[in-house]
Amino acid sequence: MSGRAIAGVAVLAVLGCAAGGYYWIKERGEGPARAAGAPGMREPAVEPGPSSIETPPVVHSNSAPSAAAGKHGEPAADPGLPLRGGEVLEYSANVANLSNVANLTVQVAERNDFLGKSAWHLQAFAHTENPLRMVFTLDDQFDSYSDAASMTSLQYEMHLDERGQKVTSVQRMTTTGKEPAPPNVTETRVLPGTRDPLGMLQFLRNVDWSKTTELKCPVYDGRKLYEVRARLTSVAEAVSVPAGSYKTSKIEMRVFENGQEMKDAQLTMYIANNVAHTPVLLEAVLPFATARVELTKAK
């Protein structure tokens, strides 16, 4: 397996929703990545065609009162959402017949004020493991600052270290182009309701799938803007991973670019039917391999 293929799986896996990681790596192979701090506003290379942005119901705890609805129909911040500051989820990525090619960590760092909005700081880390690490070293970090009410992206950061080549990209999201970004941050124009991959992962686990069976929304992966359509296909799927055995809700995802479905990736996520709605398994069928990313530990 090529290093590029391993990188694609690792990034795809660590971002959970897998909407953009693989395609971002694929595009990187066709041209240089753009570093943070480039002058002017960055426009995504491709935007999805016109479509309604769906805001399905989210899960609330019985103990936390729900706030009034925000602007444009987005749900207002609610402390009863399943996100928990300090949560750490650890995963192992298996590709084809190779076990544990990478270790992956997704964590909820903290909730605080970001640009005057209540936001979650989400993080993900990916590292290749031996023996593959001896031929392909990958140590990547992703940071998302996502609106606490809707998980829409406010800022998305990629700190990539692959085979000794380091690339850093810090992108501030804007739907109007009227919010100037500070030095060393690129202003990126996106559609209203856009989420980055980490925000999309948390959003999917917050959706009340008993009231919503299908949704769609734009996802920006750091390079391009896609439309992701997620559909509930089972509410009692039995899954066994190193962290344990779970009854899960099975969510299948399809990715569209400029209105056309991308046929070269099949993505499925399994979310535990527990209080935290923990993502326990991601399966991806890609042109070069089949990947299975399993939860090993939840803290």
C-alpha positions as CSV (number, residue, x, y, z in Angstrom):
1,M,0.0,0.0,0.0
2,S,1.3,3.5,-0.9
3,G,2.0,6.1,1.7
4,R,-0.6,8.3,0.1
5,A,-3.2,5.6,0.6
6,I,-2.3,5.2,4.3
7,A,-2.5,8.9,4.7
8,G,-5.9,9.0,3.2
9,V,-7.2,6.3,5.5
10,A,-5.6,7.9,8.6
11,V,-7.1,11.3,8.0
12,L,-10.4,9.9,6.9
13,A,-10.6,7.9,10.1
14,V,-9.6,10.5,12.6
15,L,-12.1,13.0,11.3
16,G,-14.9,10.5,12.0
17,C,-17.5,11.7,9.5
18,A,-15.0,11.0,6.8
19,A,-16.6,13.5,4.5
20,G,-13.5,15.3,3.4
21,G,-10.3,13.8,4.8
22,Y,-9.8,11.3,2.0
23,Y,-10.6,13.7,-0.8
24,W,-8.4,16.4,0.8
25,I,-5.4,14.0,0.8
26,K,-6.3,12.9,-2.8
27,E,-6.3,16.5,-4.0
28,R,-3.0,17.2,-2.1
29,G,-1.4,14.6,-4.4
30,E,-2.4,16.7,-7.4
31,G,-1.0,20.0,-6.2
32,P,0.6,21.8,-3.3
33,A,-1.4,22.6,-0.2
34,R,-1.9,26.3,0.6
35,A,-0.4,27.4,3.8
36,A,-2.1,29.8,6.3
37,G,-1.5,33.5,6.0
38,A,-2.0,33.7,2.3
39,P,-3.3,37.2,1.3
40,G,-7.0,37.9,0.6
41,M,-10.0,35.7,1.0
42,R,-9.9,32.0,0.1
43,E,-12.8,30.7,-1.9
44,P,-13.5,26.9,-1.8
45,A,-12.7,25.4,-5.2
46,V,-16.0,23.7,-5.5
47,E,-19.4,24.5,-3.9
48,P,-22.4,22.2,-3.8
49,G,-25.4,23.2,-5.9
50,P,-28.4,25.0,-4.4
51,S,-30.1,23.0,-1.7
52,S,-31.9,23.6,1.6
53,I,-29.8,23.4,4.7
54,E,-31.5,21.0,7.1
55,T,-31.5,21.5,10.8
56,P,-32.8,18.2,12.3
57,P,-33.8,17.9,16.0
58,V,-30.9,17.5,18.4
59,V,-30.8,15.4,21.6
60,H,-31.5,17.2,24.8
61,S,-31.1,15.9,28.4
62,N,-34.2,16.0,30.6
63,S,-32.3,18.1,33.2
64,A,-31.2,21.0,31.0
65,P,-33.8,23.5,29.8
66,S,-33.7,24.3,26.1
67,A,-32.9,27.8,25.0
68,A,-35.0,29.8,22.5
69,A,-34.3,29.1,18.8
70,G,-31.5,31.2,17.3
71,K,-31.3,33.0,14.0
72,H,-32.2,31.3,10.7
73,G,-33.9,28.5,12.5
74,E,-30.7,27.1,14.0
75,P,-31.1,25.6,17.5
76,A,-29.8,27.8,20.3
77,A,-27.0,26.6,22.6
78,D,-28.2,23.9,25.0
79,P,-25.9,22.6,27.8
80,G,-27.9,19.3,27.7
81,L,-26.2,18.2,24.4
82,P,-24.2,15.0,24.8
83,L,-20.8,16.7,24.3
84,R,-18.7,16.6,27.4
85,G,-15.7,18.7,28.0
86,G,-12.6,16.5,28.5
87,E,-14.0,13.5,26.6
88,V,-11.3,11.5,24.8
89,L,-12.1,8.8,22.3
90,E,-9.3,6.5,21.1
91,Y,-9.4,4.5,17.9
92,S,-7.4,2.0,15.9
93,A,-7.4,2.0,12.1
94,N,-7.3,-1.4,10.3
95,V,-6.8,-1.3,6.5
96,A,-7.4,-4.4,4.3
97,N,-5.5,-7.2,6.1
98,L,-3.3,-4.9,8.1
99,S,-4.2,-4.3,11.7
100,N,-3.6,-1.1,13.7
101,V,-1.9,0.9,10.9
102,A,-2.7,4.1,12.8
103,N,-3.9,5.3,16.2
104,L,-6.4,8.0,16.3
105,T,-7.7,10.3,19.1
106,V,-10.8,12.5,19.0
107,Q,-11.4,14.8,22.0
108,V,-13.6,17.6,23.2
109,A,-11.2,20.1,24.6
110,E,-13.4,22.7,26.1
111,R,-16.3,25.0,25.6
112,N,-15.6,28.8,25.7
113,D,-16.2,32.1,23.9
114,F,-14.9,32.3,20.4
115,L,-15.5,35.5,18.4
116,G,-18.3,36.4,20.7
117,K,-20.0,33.0,20.3
118,S,-20.2,30.0,22.6
119,A,-18.1,27.4,20.9
120,W,-16.6,23.9,21.4
121,H,-12.9,23.4,20.8
122,L,-12.7,20.0,19.1
123,Q,-9.4,18.2,18.4
124,A,-8.2,15.1,16.6
125,F,-4.8,13.5,16.3
126,A,-3.5,10.8,13.9
127,H,-0.2,8.8,14.1
128,T,0.9,5.9,12.0
129,E,2.1,2.8,13.9
130,N,5.0,0.4,13.3
131,P,5.9,-1.4,11.1
132,L,4.3,1.1,8.6
133,R,5.6,4.0,10.5
134,M,9.1,3.0,9.5
135,V,8.2,3.7,5.9
136,F,5.5,6.4,6.3
137,T,5.5,8.8,9.3
138,L,2.3,10.7,9.9
139,D,1.7,12.9,12.9
140,D,-1.3,15.2,12.2
141,Q,-3.4,17.4,14.4
142,F,-6.8,19.0,13.6
143,D,-8.5,21.7,15.6
144,S,-12.1,22.8,15.1
145,Y,-13.9,25.7,16.8
146,S,-17.5,24.9,16.2
147,D,-20.7,26.8,17.3
148,A,-22.0,25.2,20.4
149,A,-25.6,25.4,19.2
150,S,-25.3,23.9,15.7
151,M,-21.7,22.6,15.3
152,T,-21.3,25.0,12.3
153,S,-17.6,25.8,11.8
154,L,-16.1,29.0,13.0
155,Q,-12.5,28.1,12.5
156,Y,-10.7,25.0,11.2
157,E,-7.0,24.2,11.6
158,M,-4.8,21.5,10.1
159,H,-1.3,21.0,11.5
160,L,0.2,18.3,9.3
161,D,3.5,16.5,9.6
162,E,3.9,13.7,7.0
163,R,7.2,12.2,6.1
164,G,8.9,15.2,7.7
165,Q,7.0,17.7,5.6
166,K,5.0,20.1,7.7
167,V,2.0,22.2,6.5
168,T,-0.1,24.4,8.7
169,S,-3.5,25.9,7.6
170,V,-5.7,28.1,9.9
171,Q,-9.0,29.1,8.2
172,R,-11.6,31.4,9.6
173,M,-15.1,30.7,8.2
174,T,-17.3,33.4,6.8
175,T,-20.6,33.4,4.9
176,T,-20.5,37.1,4.1
177,G,-16.8,38.0,3.5
178,K,-17.2,40.9,5.9
179,E,-15.3,39.4,8.9
180,P,-11.6,40.2,8.4
181,A,-9.2,37.5,9.6
182,P,-6.2,38.3,11.7
183,P,-2.6,37.8,10.5
184,N,-1.6,34.2,9.7
185,V,-5.3,33.2,9.4
186,T,-7.0,32.7,6.0
187,E,-10.6,34.0,5.6
188,T,-12.6,31.3,3.8
189,R,-16.0,31.8,2.3
190,V,-18.5,29.0,2.9
191,L,-22.2,28.4,2.7
192,P,-24.5,29.1,5.7
193,G,-24.7,26.0,7.9
194,T,-21.3,24.6,6.8
195,R,-19.5,22.3,9.2
196,D,-15.9,21.0,9.2
197,P,-15.3,17.3,9.6
198,L,-14.9,17.3,13.4
199,G,-18.0,19.5,13.8
200,M,-19.9,17.2,11.5
201,L,-18.9,14.2,13.6
202,Q,-20.2,15.8,16.8
203,F,-23.3,17.1,15.0
204,L,-24.2,13.6,13.7
205,R,-24.0,12.1,17.2
206,N,-26.3,14.9,18.5
207,V,-29.0,14.4,16.0
208,D,-32.2,12.8,17.4
209,W,-32.4,10.0,14.9
210,S,-35.8,9.0,16.3
211,K,-37.2,12.1,14.6
212,T,-34.9,12.4,11.7
213,T,-34.0,9.6,9.3
214,E,-32.0,11.6,6.7
215,L,-30.2,14.9,6.6
216,K,-27.8,16.9,4.4
217,C,-25.4,19.8,4.9
218,P,-22.3,21.3,3.5
219,V,-19.0,20.2,4.9
220,Y,-15.7,22.0,4.3
221,D,-12.6,19.7,4.6
222,G,-10.0,22.4,4.6
223,R,-9.7,22.6,0.8
224,K,-13.1,22.0,-0.8
225,L,-16.8,22.4,0.0
226,Y,-18.9,19.2,-0.3
227,E,-22.5,18.2,0.5
228,V,-22.8,15.3,2.8
229,R,-26.1,13.3,3.0
230,A,-26.5,11.1,6.0
231,R,-29.2,8.5,6.4
232,L,-30.3,6.3,9.3
233,T,-30.4,2.6,8.1
234,S,-30.7,0.7,11.4
235,V,-31.4,1.5,15.1
236,A,-30.3,-1.8,16.6
237,E,-27.1,-2.9,14.9
238,A,-24.9,-5.1,17.0
239,V,-21.2,-4.0,16.9
240,S,-18.2,-5.4,18.7
241,V,-15.0,-3.4,18.9
242,P,-12.0,-3.5,21.3
243,A,-13.8,-1.1,23.7
244,G,-16.7,-3.5,24.0
245,S,-20.0,-4.7,22.5
246,Y,-22.7,-2.1,21.6
247,K,-26.2,-1.8,20.2
248,T,-25.8,1.0,17.7
249,S,-27.6,3.3,15.2
250,K,-26.1,2.7,11.7
251,I,-25.6,5.9,9.7
252,E,-24.7,5.7,6.0
253,M,-23.1,8.8,4.3
254,R,-22.9,9.9,0.7
255,V,-20.7,12.7,-0.5
256,F,-21.6,15.1,-3.4
257,E,-19.4,17.5,-5.2
258,N,-21.1,20.2,-7.3
259,G,-24.3,18.2,-7.2
260,Q,-22.7,14.9,-8.4
261,E,-22.3,11.9,-6.1
262,M,-18.7,10.8,-5.6
263,K,-18.9,7.1,-6.2
264,D,-15.4,6.1,-5.1
265,A,-16.1,6.1,-1.3
266,Q,-18.7,4.3,0.8
267,L,-18.8,5.5,4.4
268,T,-20.7,4.1,7.4
269,M,-20.7,5.2,11.0
270,Y,-22.1,3.3,14.0
271,I,-23.2,5.4,17.0
272,A,-23.8,3.6,20.3
273,N,-27.3,3.8,21.7
274,N,-26.0,5.0,25.0
275,V,-26.3,8.3,26.8
276,A,-23.2,9.8,25.2
277,H,-24.1,8.5,21.7
278,T,-20.5,7.4,21.3
279,P,-19.2,6.8,17.7
280,V,-17.8,3.3,18.1
281,L,-17.0,2.2,14.5
282,L,-16.3,3.7,11.1
283,E,-16.2,1.6,8.0
284,A,-15.0,3.0,4.7
285,V,-14.8,1.2,1.3
286,L,-12.3,3.2,-0.8
287,P,-10.8,2.6,-4.3
288,F,-7.5,1.3,-2.8
289,A,-8.7,-0.6,0.3
290,T,-11.4,-1.2,2.9
291,A,-10.8,0.5,6.3
292,R,-12.3,-0.3,9.7
293,V,-11.7,2.2,12.5
294,E,-12.6,0.8,15.9
295,L,-13.1,2.4,19.3
296,T,-10.4,1.1,21.7
297,K,-11.1,3.3,24.7
298,A,-13.5,6.1,25.8
299,K,-12.6,8.4,28.7
